Amino acid sequence: MAIIDIEYGKEILESAQPEAKLQKLQEMEMVLQNSSYGHEYAMLELQEAHCLMRQEELSYQLEEYKQAYFLARQYMGEHHPDRLANIESDLVQHKVRIFKNYHA
């Protein structure tokens, strides 16, 4: 019985804070966009890096961007799949325009 009450209480708290949900959505959108662009810029820099240590740093950054993107993507896919589709479509269009060698 207590478990049901706790879960019901969580639902009430979550539904009572729409601004918190909106903020979370906006944060996840920013993570998607920033990590996606960051990944592309790091890839460009990696192609031109000649120093092995710099290549390793960039490889680490690429992995960080990738993890951040997919964590945000998972959240968006579970809670806002329609918004996720729009963001990803916009990202592809922007990256094609910005990064001349980008292929979707």
Backbone as numpy.savetxt, mean C-alpha at the origin, in Angstrom:
# Nx Ny Nz CAx CAy CAz Cx Cy Cz
-20.69 -16.46 27.04 -21.51 -15.27 27.04 -20.65 -14.01 27.04
-19.57 -14.02 27.80 -18.71 -12.84 27.87 -18.04 -12.57 26.52
-17.70 -13.61 25.78 -17.07 -13.42 24.48 -18.01 -12.70 23.54
-19.25 -13.09 23.53 -20.24 -12.45 22.68 -20.37 -10.98 23.06
-20.42 -10.68 24.34 -20.53 -9.29 24.78 -19.32 -8.46 24.35
-18.13 -9.04 24.45 -16.92 -8.32 24.06 -16.95 -8.03 22.56
-17.30 -9.03 21.77 -17.38 -8.85 20.33 -18.44 -7.81 19.97
-19.57 -7.85 20.64 -20.63 -6.88 20.38 -20.15 -5.47 20.74
-19.40 -5.37 21.84 -18.85 -4.08 22.25 -17.85 -3.53 21.23
-17.03 -4.41 20.67 -16.07 -3.99 19.65 -16.81 -3.46 18.42
-17.87 -4.16 18.03 -18.65 -3.72 16.88 -19.26 -2.34 17.11
-19.75 -2.12 18.31 -20.34 -0.81 18.63 -19.27 0.27 18.56
-18.09 0.01 19.14 -17.02 1.00 19.13 -16.56 1.29 17.71
-16.42 0.24 16.90 -15.97 0.44 15.53 -16.99 1.22 14.71
-18.26 0.91 14.90 -19.28 1.61 14.14 -19.50 3.03 14.65
-19.12 3.31 15.87 -19.31 4.65 16.44 -18.20 5.61 16.04
-17.18 5.12 15.34 -16.05 5.97 14.99 -15.82 5.98 13.47
-16.74 6.54 12.72 -16.56 6.55 11.27 -15.35 7.37 10.82
-15.00 8.40 11.59 -13.83 9.19 11.21 -12.55 8.36 11.35
-12.51 7.43 12.30 -11.35 6.56 12.44 -11.25 5.60 11.25
-12.39 5.13 10.78 -12.39 4.25 9.61 -11.96 5.02 8.37
-12.42 6.23 8.24 -12.03 7.07 7.11 -10.54 7.35 7.15
-10.02 7.63 8.32 -8.59 7.89 8.45 -7.78 6.65 8.09
-8.22 5.47 8.52 -7.53 4.23 8.19 -7.54 4.00 6.68
-8.68 4.25 6.04 -8.79 4.12 4.59 -7.81 5.05 3.90
-7.76 6.29 4.32 -6.85 7.27 3.72 -5.39 6.88 3.93
-5.08 6.35 5.12 -3.71 5.92 5.39 -3.31 4.76 4.48
-4.22 3.82 4.30 -3.92 2.67 3.45 -3.78 3.08 1.99
-4.57 4.05 1.56 -4.44 4.57 0.20 -3.07 5.21 0.01
-2.64 5.97 1.01 -1.33 6.62 0.94 -0.21 5.58 0.92
-0.34 4.54 1.71 0.67 3.49 1.73 0.75 2.83 0.36
-0.40 2.53 -0.24 -0.42 1.93 -1.57 0.31 2.81 -2.58
-0.03 4.07 -2.60 0.55 4.99 -3.57 2.04 5.22 -3.31
2.39 5.53 -2.08 3.79 5.83 -1.77 4.70 4.63 -1.97
4.24 3.46 -1.55 5.09 2.28 -1.71 5.21 1.89 -3.18
4.16 2.08 -3.94 4.21 1.76 -5.36 5.19 2.67 -6.10
5.10 3.97 -5.87 6.02 4.90 -6.51 7.45 4.73 -5.98
7.57 4.53 -4.69 8.89 4.31 -4.10 9.58 3.10 -4.70
8.82 2.05 -4.92 9.36 0.84 -5.53 9.88 1.13 -6.93
9.13 1.88 -7.70 9.55 2.20 -9.07 10.83 3.04 -9.08
10.89 4.05 -8.22 12.09 4.89 -8.16 13.30 4.09 -7.68
13.09 3.20 -6.72 14.20 2.36 -6.25 14.67 1.41 -7.35
13.74 0.91 -8.17 14.12 0.05 -9.29 14.98 0.82 -10.29
14.59 2.05 -10.59 15.38 2.87 -11.50 16.78 3.11 -10.95
16.85 3.42 -9.67 18.15 3.67 -9.05 18.99 2.40 -9.01
18.35 1.27 -8.78 19.07 0.00 -8.75 19.70 -0.32 -10.10
19.01 0.02 -11.16 19.53 -0.24 -12.50 20.81 0.55 -12.78
20.95 1.69 -12.13 22.11 2.53 -12.34 23.18 2.40 -11.26
22.88 1.67 -10.20 23.82 1.54 -9.08 24.94 0.57 -9.45
26.17 1.00 -9.19 27.33 0.16 -9.50 27.99 -0.37 -8.23
27.74 0.28 -7.14 28.31 -0.13 -5.86 27.48 -1.28 -5.28
28.15 -2.34 -4.90 27.47 -3.52 -4.37 26.70 -3.20 -3.09
27.27 -2.38 -2.24 26.57 -2.02 -0.99 25.30 -1.23 -1.30
25.37 -0.33 -2.26 24.18 0.45 -2.64 23.13 -0.47 -3.25
23.55 -1.43 -4.02 22.62 -2.39 -4.60 21.89 -3.18 -3.52
22.63 -3.56 -2.49 22.01 -4.28 -1.37 21.03 -3.41 -0.62
21.39 -2.14 -0.39 20.47 -1.21 0.26 19.18 -1.05 -0.54
19.33 -0.90 -1.83 18.16 -0.73 -2.69 17.31 -2.00 -2.74
17.96 -3.14 -2.73 17.22 -4.41 -2.70 16.39 -4.51 -1.41
16.98 -4.08 -0.31 16.27 -4.07 0.96 15.08 -3.11 0.89
15.31 -1.92 0.33 14.23 -0.94 0.19 13.10 -1.50 -0.69
13.47 -2.16 -1.77 12.46 -2.74 -2.66 11.58 -3.73 -1.91
12.20 -4.54 -1.08 11.43 -5.52 -0.30 10.52 -4.82 0.71
11.01 -3.76 1.32 10.19 -2.99 2.26 8.98 -2.38 1.56
9.21 -1.79 0.41 8.10 -1.21 -0.36 7.09 -2.29 -0.75
7.60 -3.40 -1.16 6.73 -4.51 -1.58 5.86 -5.00 -0.42
6.47 -5.19 0.73 5.72 -5.64 1.90 4.66 -4.62 2.30
5.03 -3.35 2.32 4.07 -2.30 2.69 2.91 -2.28 1.71
3.22 -2.39 0.43 2.17 -2.36 -0.60 1.19 -3.51 -0.40
1.72 -4.71 -0.22 0.83 -5.86 -0.13 0.06 -5.93 1.19
0.61 -5.38 2.25 -0.16 -5.28 3.50 -1.34 -4.32 3.33
-1.06 -3.17 2.74 -2.13 -2.20 2.50 -3.14 -2.77 1.50
-2.65 -3.47 0.50 -3.53 -4.06 -0.51 -4.46 -5.11 0.12
-3.91 -5.88 1.04 -4.73 -6.88 1.73 -5.85 -6.21 2.52
-5.50 -5.16 3.25 -6.52 -4.43 4.01 -7.58 -3.86 3.09
-7.14 -3.21 2.02 -8.09 -2.59 1.09 -8.95 -3.66 0.41
-8.36 -4.79 0.08 -9.12 -5.86 -0.56 -10.20 -6.43 0.34
-9.94 -6.46 1.63 -10.91 -6.98 2.59 -12.00 -5.97 2.92
-11.63 -4.69 3.00 -12.56 -3.68 3.48 -13.11 -2.74 2.40
-12.34 -2.53 1.35 -12.74 -1.59 0.30 -12.28 -2.09 -1.07
-12.77 -3.24 -1.52 -12.28 -3.80 -2.78 -12.54 -2.91 -3.99
-13.65 -2.20 -4.00 -13.93 -1.32 -5.13 -12.94 -0.16 -5.18
-12.61 0.39 -4.04 -11.64 1.49 -3.97 -10.24 0.99 -4.36
-9.91 -0.23 -3.96 -8.62 -0.82 -4.31 -8.48 -0.92 -5.83
-9.51 -1.39 -6.49 -9.47 -1.52 -7.95 -9.25 -0.17 -8.62
-9.91 0.87 -8.12 -9.74 2.22 -8.68 -8.32 2.74 -8.46
-7.80 2.54 -7.27 -6.44 3.02 -6.96 -5.42 2.31 -7.83
-5.54 1.00 -7.94 -4.56 0.26 -8.73 -4.63 0.64 -10.20
-5.82 0.88 -10.70 -5.98 1.31 -12.08 -5.32 2.68 -12.29
-5.56 3.59 -11.37 -4.94 4.91 -11.44 -3.41 4.83 -11.35
-2.91 3.96 -10.47 -1.47 3.81 -10.32 -0.83 3.33 -11.63
-1.45 2.37 -12.27 -0.91 1.87 -13.54 -0.88 2.98 -14.57
-1.96 3.72 -14.69 -2.01 4.81 -15.67 -0.94 5.86 -15.39
-0.77 6.24 -14.13 0.23 7.24 -13.77 1.64 6.73 -14.02
1.89 5.47 -13.66 3.24 4.92 -13.82 3.61 4.77 -15.29
2.65 4.49 -16.14 2.93 4.41 -17.57 3.34 5.79 -18.09
2.69 6.83 -17.60 3.03 8.19 -18.03 4.35 8.68 -17.44
4.59 8.37 -16.17 5.77 8.88 -15.48 7.03 8.08 -15.82
6.92 6.78 -15.78 8.07 5.91 -16.00 7.97 5.35 -17.43
8.78 5.86 -18.30 8.67 5.53 -19.72 8.87 4.04 -20.00
9.64 3.35 -19.16 9.91 1.93 -19.38 8.98 1.02 -18.59
7.95 1.59 -17.97 7.03 0.79 -17.14 6.08 0.02 -18.04
5.93 -1.26 -17.71 4.96 -2.11 -18.41 4.05 -2.73 -17.37
2.76 -2.49 -17.52 1.78 -2.98 -16.55 1.65 -4.48 -16.61
